[in-house]
Amino acid sequence: MESPIDLVIGFQRRRNTVSCCPMARTADPAEIANGILFLASDMASYCTGEPLALDGGQQIA
């Protein structure tokens, strides 16, 4: 997800970080929020202790 730290770490380091992600981009804040809303909703009522990876596929890379 883009944040003010991007200004500190610089373009090259950010590009290297994004290149490791299968989706080749950072998350939009709404994408993270949607995952949180799902876990807080009745749709996740049967989920117990399962982590929800919102990492753009980095766990599989």
Contacts in CASP RR format, 6 or more apart in sequence:
PFRMAT RR
TARGET T0000
AUTHOR 0000-0000-0000
METHOD contacts of the structure
MODEL  1
MESPIDLVIGFQRRRNTVSCCPMARTADPAEIANGILFLASDMASYCTGE
PLALDGGQQIA
1 26 0 8 1.000
1 27 0 8 1.000
1 28 0 8 1.000
1 29 0 8 1.000
1 32 0 8 1.000
2 26 0 8 1.000
6 14 0 8 1.000
18 24 0 8 1.000
18 25 0 8 1.000
18 26 0 8 1.000
20 58 0 8 1.000
20 61 0 8 1.000
21 55 0 8 1.000
21 56 0 8 1.000
21 57 0 8 1.000
21 58 0 8 1.000
21 61 0 8 1.000
22 56 0 8 1.000
22 57 0 8 1.000
22 58 0 8 1.000
22 60 0 8 1.000
22 61 0 8 1.000
23 56 0 8 1.000
23 57 0 8 1.000
27 54 0 8 1.000
27 56 0 8 1.000
31 54 0 8 1.000
32 54 0 8 1.000
35 52 0 8 1.000
35 54 0 8 1.000
38 44 0 8 1.000
38 52 0 8 1.000
39 47 0 8 1.000
39 52 0 8 1.000
53 59 0 8 1.000
END
